[in-house]
Amino acid sequence: MMGGKTLRKLVLTSLSLAMLGGAEAGVGLVNVEPASIRQNGSRVSIDLGKVWFGNIEINAGISNAGRSVSLIMKESSQPGPLPSTGPEAIGVRFFKSDLTLREGTNKPVLREEDKRLMPPEVGAVMPFRYIEIDGWQGAFSKANIQVKAAVADTWQERGRMVFSGSADAYWLNRIWSLSSHTMAATSFADIFVDGDRERLPYEADGYINQLGWYATAGESSVPRRTFEWLIENPNWPTEWQSHMIFMAWADYMHTGDIAFLRKHYDRLGFLTLHDLIGPNDLISTKNITERFKKESRLTYPMGDIVDWPKNQRDGYVMGDVNAATNAMAYQGFVLMAKIAKVLDKSEDEQRWQADAKRIRTGLERLRLANGFYADSPGTQHTSAHSIFLPLAYGLVEGADKARYIRRLNTVINGKFRGGFPGSVYTAPYLLEALFENGQDDLAVALILNNSDRGWRNMLQKYEATVAHEAWDVKFKDNEDWTHAWGAAPAYILPRYLLGVQQLVPGWARWRIRPSKALNASVEAWLPLPQGTAYVKLDKNNGTATVRVPAGTVAEFVDGGETRNLTAGEHEVRWKSYR
């Protein structure tokens, strides 16, 4: 995920994966029907319609036995490899092999690296959508090929969204489909990974994947296995440590289970990076001691990342202390205080609150005369990240909010021509900052933007069906095309556009508050622990149909009015629609 070289080599056996989270890991093979098969003489072109991680079997009859064919399996429709394959040739996948067919089943031998994370009974898998066979004798049909994709046993498309009735609906549906299918396709290892190139769990990737997984699959075993792998195998970015706290809190909010919090509480306390707070009341990797290095379990030096790749930082001026990093650490302390409260650790709650206050005080010293945070001490530069991350985490209050929002609007619609000022990784944090501060129209405009810095670019330029690592290959020369951290709309759309959020841990009480920027009708199936909820908003007649699972209560918030909906089906007026 991170650099131009693989940071670590990793091969996990099915046994080691099964031990994660105390639950047996499971990967199944599903048959994928080709969307189209075209034949021109001896050349056969197959399109699966979507990218899957898997392999193929070519079924040859007597007429093709002994014939040599050229086989290509690839992610892109382009005839050759994309330049994004870079010096490692492991970005956008392109596999070519010559096969001498025998009568019966013929299976190409993929790279040894394609066995990473896969149980022996599944074997090597690679991401591909297109198949080309050159040298085939006679007619070719679906009977001549079988495509088997690896998918987590627990994957089930329980969550869906369908938009209609406006110009926005077409792109919202495509962006939702891209994000939802990403959850399915990248579940091939039954653990969240950063994509095909490295096939490693990463904390930030895992957190964004986790939220999308809850909104689509609705289950918690895969997120927990990922979390527990990362407890033992952390990664180097400073901000990634805070993401472990984000993941633990998200688990609690979805499941309502305090046992998981209690099990990992002590380690989460270490991951707040309390030990790295300096006399300036801010966290810096310059404060790392030998004891901390040992306890961190890191195999690479810790360092701030802000955004990735580096060219997506909006000119951020990196220093020994960074505002963006400390904004995330602040949120980590806030959540740790909440976790301590849940576990009845009142003294710890006060301690984490005090640490959050210290970070806030330290950040105030980075304020410039214009009211914005400097990226780092000694610079007058404020990147977009030093604006939207503090805004997202409640560090900007009162009259300052309007100033920060105006600045974001100027940066987005000026310098970036309506596109995201950061990468696909930081896109959800920017969107959360906007939605949480009443800037729904700007958030939706970003989601739908048609620049080279948005999801429409992936869809239009590259026919993406799984989210990419970066907005465009020009931003990253070894870009991976199977990166779930680019699929944030899987949770952003139901949480903020439809407005469905849990009000208590475990979803016993939840809320529907449609966004004022929702300019379409929508039908949604929402996987709650108690069962699948259903919400249909019809802008043509201004009605809402809601099915509330037993054991839950839904609040329908419409303008200034709130209606409590108990278990069963309800039809209510939706007055505030456009």
N, C-alpha and C positions, 0 to 999 in steps of 0.2 A: 504493500500500500504506500509506503512512505517514500523511500528514495529510489535512485536509479539502480540499486543493487538490492538483492534479497538480504535482509538483516540477519535472518536465521534460517537454517534448514530444519524442517520439521517433518517427521513421519510418525503419525500416531496410529497405533494398532486399534482394531475394534475393541480389544480388551481395555486398553487405557481410556478410550472414549467412554466405554460403558461405566467406568468407575466415576466419571464426573457427575457431581450432583447426587450421587447415590442412586441414580436411575439408569436403567439399561438404555444405551444409545441404540437407535434403530435407523437404518437407511434402507429404503425399498427401491426397487426398479419398477418403473411404470412405462408402458408402451406409449409412444408418441406417434400419432398418425400424421403423415406428411400433409401439408396444406395444399401442395401442388407438386406434380411430377411432369416435367417436359422432356421430350426426347427429340433429338435431331440426329438421325442416323445412329451412329454408335455412341453419341454423347448424351448423357442423361443428367438433367439438372433438377435437384430436389430442394424444395423450400419447406421447412417445418413450420413456418409461420412465426415461431418464437425461438429464442435461444434457450437451450437446455444443457445441463451438464450430463453427459452420457457417452455412449458408444453405439456402434451400429453392427448389424449382421447382414451380410449380403447373401441371399439365397440363390445359388446358381444351379441351373439345370444342365443336362448333358451337353447342350449346344454351346455353353460357355466354359465347360470344364477344360482346364489347361490353357485358357486364354489369359493374357496379361492385360490388366486394366490399370489406368491411372486414377487414383482416388484423391479427392480434396474434401476436407471438412473444415469449415470456417465460420466465423461470426459475421463477417461483412459480406455484402453482395458484390463488392469490388472483385475484379478478376484476380488480382494479386494481393500480397500482403500490404497492409497500410503502413505508412512511415512511422506510425506510433509504436511499431514493434521495437524500435530503438535498438541500442547495442546488444541487449540481452535476447532479442527476438522472442519475448514473452509478454507482449502487451496484448493487442488485439490478435486473437488466435487464428492461425492459418496452418493446417496440417496437411502434408502431401505425402503420399505413399504409393508405391507400385505393388500391386497384388497379382499373383498368379492364382487364378480361381480354381477351386476344386468343386466337384459336384456336391451340393449341400450347403452347409453354413460356412461363411467366410467372415472372420472378424479381424479388423486391422489392429496392429499392435501399436498402442499409443506410447508416448514418452514414459520413462520411468517416473518422472516427476508427477505424472497424472495419477499415480497411485496414492499420492499423499492424502492422508486422512480417511482413505477408503478401506472398508473391511475387505478381506480377501474374496469373499463371495460376490462382491460387487466389482472389484477390480478397478482399473484405470478409467477415469472419465475426464472429458474436456468439454468446454463450452463451445457449442456450434449451433448454427441454424441452417446453413446451406451445405449441400452435399453435391459433388460433381463426380461422375463416373465416366471415363473416356475409354472406349474400346469394347463396349458391350455388344453382344451379338443378339439380334432379334428384338422383339418387343419387351419393354420393361414395365412392370406394374407394381402396385403396392405389395403384392405377394413376394416380390424379389428383395424387399428390404424390411428390416425391423429395427426401429430406433428405440433404445431403452435408456430412459433418463433416471438419474438418481435423485430421490427426494426424501426428506425426513419422513419417517413413519407417522409422526404426529402432525404433519402438514395437512390441513384441511381448509379449503376456502370458505370459512364461515362468515367473514366480513366482506361485504361488497357495497359499491356505490354506483348508481346509474343516474346521470344528469340528463335533463331534456328541457326543451322549450326556450332556448336562447342561443345566441351566438357563442357564448362561453361554453356551452355544454359539450360541444365536440372536443375541445381541447382538454376540458376537465376530465372527460371520459378517457381520453388517451393517456393523460398523465396518471390518472388513477390506475389504469390497466398496466402501464409501465411499472408503477410502484408495487402493485399487488403481485404481478408475476415475478418481480425481483425477489419477493419474499419466498415464493415457491422454488424458483430455480436455484437460488443461492443457499437453499437448505440442504444441499446435496451431502454435506458432511455431518448433519445433525448437530452442528455447532456453528455459531456465527463466525464467519471468516471475512477478511477484507477483500476477497476476490480471488481470482484464479492465479494471479502471478505469484503471490506469496502464500496464499492459503493459510493465513495466521489469524487467530483472534486478536483484535485490537479493541481497546476500551471505548473509544469514541464511535468507531464503527459498530461495536456491539450494542451501545446504547441506542443509537438511531435505529438499528435493525430491530432491537427489542421492542421499541414503541410501535414500529410498523407491524411486527409480528403479532403483538397483542390485538391490533386493529384488524388483522386479517385472519390469522390462525386462532388467536384468542387463548393460547395455552402457554404454560410457564416453564415446561421442562427444558426446552432448548435454551431459552435465556439463562436459566439457572446453571446449566452445564457450562455455558460460555463464561458466566461470571466466575464460577469456581475454577475453571481453567486459568482465568486471568489472575485470580488470587495468587496462584502459584507461579505464574509466568507473566509478570507485568511487562509493559513496554515503556520505552524511554521518555516520551513527551511528558512534561510536567503536568499539563492540563489533563492528561489521560488518567492521572491518579484521582482527580476530582470526579471523573466520569464513573468510577466505580461506586462512588456514593450516589451519583445520579441513578445508576442501575439498581442499586439496592433499594432506594426509595421508590422507584418505578415498580419494582417487584411487589413491594408492600402495598402500594396504592392499587395495583391490579388484583392481588390475591387476598389482601387483608391478613396475611400470615406473618406474625411477629417472630416465629421460630427462626426463620431465615435471617432476619435482622439480628437476632440474639446470637446466632451461630457465628456471624462474621463481624460482630460489633467491634471487637478489639482491633482487628485488622483495618476496618474502615476508619477507626480513629487515627491510626498511623497514616493512612492515605489522605487525611486532611492536609498533611504536610505542615502541621503545627510546628514541628522541629525546625522548619526552614524559615520561620518568621524572624526577621532581623530587627535591629534597633530602630529601623525606619518603619516598623509595623507592616512590612510587606514581605512576601515570600520571594526568595531568590535561590537559585541553584548554587550560588556562591557560598551559601550557608551549609552545604552538604558536608557532613563529617564522615569519618571512616565507619563509625558505628551505624550511621544512617545508610551508607552504601550497603553494608552487610544486611541490615534489616530490610532494605528495599527489595531484595531479591532480583534486582536488575542486573542484566549482563552487559548493558551498554550505558554510557553516561547519560544521566537525565538532562534534558534541555527543553526550553520553551519552544513551542511550535507555532502558536497563534493561528496559523492556517496552513494549508498544504494543497498544491505545491507553493513554493515561496512566492511565485509570481502572482498569487491570488491574495496577497496581504494588503493590497491597496497602499503600497509604499510604506508599510509599517516600519518604524525605526526601532529595531531590536536593541535591547539593553540588558544589563545584568538583572534589572527589575523591569517587569512588563505589566502595563495596566490590564491588558486582555487576559493574561494568565492569572492575575490576582482577582479579576472579576469572577472568573470561574472558581477559584479557590474560595472566594467569599460565599458563593452559592453552595459550595461543599460544606462549609461551616454552618450555614443556615439549615441545610438539610440534616446535618449531624445533630444539631440541637433538637430538631423534630424527632429524629430517631431515638435520641436519649429520652425524650419525653414519652414516647410510645413505650419504651422499656422501663419506665419509672426510675430513671437515673437522673434525679433532679440536680445533683451537684454537677454532673457531666453536662447537663443541658445548659446550665449557667456558664460553664467553662467554654463550651462551643459558642454560645452567644457572645461571650467576651472576646473570643478570637475573631468572630465575624466583625465585631465592632472595631477591633484593632485594624483589620484589613481595610475596613471602610475609612478609618482615620488616616491610614497610610495613603490610600488612594486620593483622599482629599488634598494631600500635599502635592499630588501630580496635576492638580487643576491649574489650567492656564488662566491668564487674565480674561480670555473670552468665554470662560466657563466650561470648556471642554477638557477632558483628560489628555495629558501628553501621553504618547505611546510609552515613553520611558523617561527617566530623569535626564535632564540636560538637553532635551529636544523640544522644539515648539510644534512638532508635527502631531496631528491627530488623524489616525486612519479611521475608516468606517468601523473597524472592529473595536476601537476604543470608544465608539459611540454606541453601537447596538448591543454589545455584550453588557456594559453597565446598565443600559436601558432594560435589557431582558431580565436582569437579576435584581431589579429594584434599587439600584444605586443612584438613580436619577429621580428626583422628586420635585413636586411643586411646579413653579414657573419654568424650571430648567427643562421639563419634559418637552414643552412646545419648542424650545430652542433646539434640542437634540433631534426632534422629529423633522423640523425644517431643514436642519443640516443633512440628515439622511435623505430626505426628498431631493435636495440639491445634488448630492453625490450620486444617487441612483439615476435620476432623470437627466443629469448633466453629464458628468464625467463618464458614467457607464451606460448612458443612452437607454435607460429603462431596465437594464440587466442587473444581476446580482454583483455587488462590489467585492464579494468574497467567493470562495469555492463552493462546490456542492456540499462539503462538510459543514460549513458555517451557515449555509442557507436556512436550515430550520431555526437557528437561534435568532437570526434576523427576522424571520417571519413571526416567531413567537413574540419578539420585542414589539413588532408592529401590531399584531392582533391584541396583545395584552394591554396595549396603550391606545386602543380605539382607532387604529389606522388600518382598518380592514380593507378599504379601497386600494391603498398603496400595496398592501400585502397581496391581494388578489391580482393586481396588475403585475407584480413581480412573478407570481406563479405562472401567469399566462404570457409573460413577456416574450417577444419574438426576436430578441437579440441573440448574439452568440454566447450569452451567459444565462441560459435557462433551459428548462426541460424541453421546450419546443424545438430547440436547436438539436438536441439528441434525437428527437423523433423525426424531424424533417430532414436533417442532413445525413443522419446515419441509420434511420429506420430502427431505432433502438426498441427493444422489447424487454431488456434488463437495464437497469440504471448504470451509467458510466461512472468512472472514478473522477472525471473532470468534465467541465462543460463542453470541451472541444479538444480534439487531439493536439491542436496547436498549443494548448496550455501545458501539456505533459507528454513527452515523447515516448514514454513506455506505458501509456494510459491503459488501464484495465477496463474492460467493458462489462464486468460483472461485479459491481461494487454496491452493496446494499446501503452504504452511507449516502448514496445519491438518491435514495427512494423515500425521502422524508415525507412526501405528500401522502404516503400510506397512513400516517397518523395525523398530519397537519390538516388534511381535508375533513375527516370526520370530527376532529377535536375542535377546530376553529371555524371552518366554513359551515358545516352542519351544526356545530356548536354543542356536540355531545361530550360531556366530561363527567367523571365520577366526582361526587361530593364527599364521599366517605370511602376509606379503604375497603376494597372488595366489592364495590359497586352496589351495595345495598340501597344507596340513594344516589341518583344521578340526575343530570340536568340536560335539557335540550334548549339551547339558546341560539337560534339561527343567526348567522352573521348578517349584518345590514348590507354587506357586499355580495350576498348570495343572489345572483341574477339568473337563476334557473330553478326549475323544479328538480327534486332529487328524491330518489328512493334508495334507502340504505338498510343493510342488515349488519348488526353490530354484535360481535361476540362478547358477551359478558360471562363471568364465571357461572352465573345462575341459568344461562341459556341465551339464545339469540334474540336481541331486541330488534324491532323493526320501526323505521321512521320514514314516512312519506310526506314530503312537503310539496303541495301543488300550488304553483303561483298563479295558475289560470283561474282557480276558484277560491284561492285563499284559505285552503283547508290543510290541516295536518292530521295524518293518521298515525297513531302510535300503538305498538304492541309492547307491553311491559312484561318482562318475565316474572314469574312467581318469585317471591322473596326480595323484590326490589320495588322502589317507588321512584318515579320520574317526575322532575319538575319541568314543566314547559314554560319557558320564560319568553314572553312576547311583549316587547316594549317594556312598559312598567308593570305589567301584569304577570303573575306567576300562578300556574295551576298545578296542583298535585295530582298525578295520575298513578293509580294503584294497578296491581297486576290485572292484565286483560287488555282488550283493545278499546281505544278511544279515538274519537274524531273531534277535533277542536278547531276553532277559527285561528288562522294564522294572519293576524292583522298587519304586522309590520313588514310584510313582503313588498318588494318593489313592483 
